[in-house]
Amino acid sequence: MRFQWFVYCIFVLCVMAVCMSCDRSFDPRGALDRKPVVYALLSSNRDVQYVRVEQTYMPVGFDPLVYTADNFVPDAVVTISTQGVTTRLRDTMLVRSDTSRFKFPLRAYVIRPMKPTYGASYVVRVETSGFGTASQAIVMPTKPAVAIDASSIAIVDDPAGHPDKASMLFPISLGVGAFGFRGRMFVDYEVLIDGEWIAERVEIPASFASSDSQDIRYVIYPQFTRATSSGRAVGHHLNLVYQKTLSEIAYTKYPSTKIVFNRVVYQLSQIDKNLYNYYLTTHSFEDPHSTRLDEPFFSGVAGGVGVIGAYTVDSLVHILPENFVNNRW
């Protein structure tokens, strides 16, 4: 009897030991894979280029938005190479427009002056002591051609004198190496405020959100689109949207202020293969009928994560007539 009791006690102690050894909290996040996070977008419309280099992090809880530490990598060697010439970037501080989460300034690596050449190839390389090397090659798209259709000029100059359902057309010939593009229509105008003419700009939406609605509050703006195999496309903007947007400025925003609409600017942006793949992946689940809450992960950076790409910006300018319908001298 005593022996049986002894065996029972040993069994209970063993079970307790096993249970205690298994009493561990479960963390579904897994181990942190420490890598450099590189963000660099070379652009043709500025003479200064920036490269952000940070590191991956693991928040204490499960909400990444509560993480407020500075993850900038200060000892990185960041270079941009083209045609056998390699230039090293220097680190700098930038003013942060939104300090609700991060209280410290933005830090980045910068090169100035530098304006990428259409059609040229570049390699962005980041070397760090703790993370190794991350790099990516870039090919800038070549220069595109954009025009305004001859019949559309009359609509732009005199929108009220043409059918509401008429469209302003902007023929486009994309450059080589452009995998995606977006055409945007702007109107530049000036308003007289306290005796001084102030320059402002408004973007013209492409169309209304619904064919059954003419509410200017619900409109659709152009999005990036995949380049066609022919490299040709046409930008469309509805005349009625054009009229209502300008009326909103002239008679609602500035009902009694002197105002002059000066010019229409059609801006064409081209994105390279790297940036297009990033954009396509991160926007592939924007389905209003889906309940999916997560976002797909994409990184084309060898040896790290992030995005290293390029885009070009070109503009067509059309001067509006002095007697434009919404002008108020």
Secondary structure, DSSP 8 states (H G I E B T S, - for coil): -HHHHHHHHHHHHHHHHHHHHT-----TT------EEEEEEEETT-S-EEEEEEE----SSS-GGG-----B-TT-EEEEEETTEEEE-EEEEE--S--SS--S-EEEEEESS----TT-EEEEEEEETTTEEEEEEEE-----EE---HHHHHHHH-GGGS-TT-EEEEEEE--TT--EEEEEEEEEEEEEETTEEEEEEEEE-SEESSTT---TTSEE----EE--TT-EEEEEEEHHHHHHHHHIIIIIISSSS-EEEEEEEEEEEEE-HHHHHHHHHHTTT--TT----S-------BTSEEEEEEEEEEEEEEE--TT-TT-B-
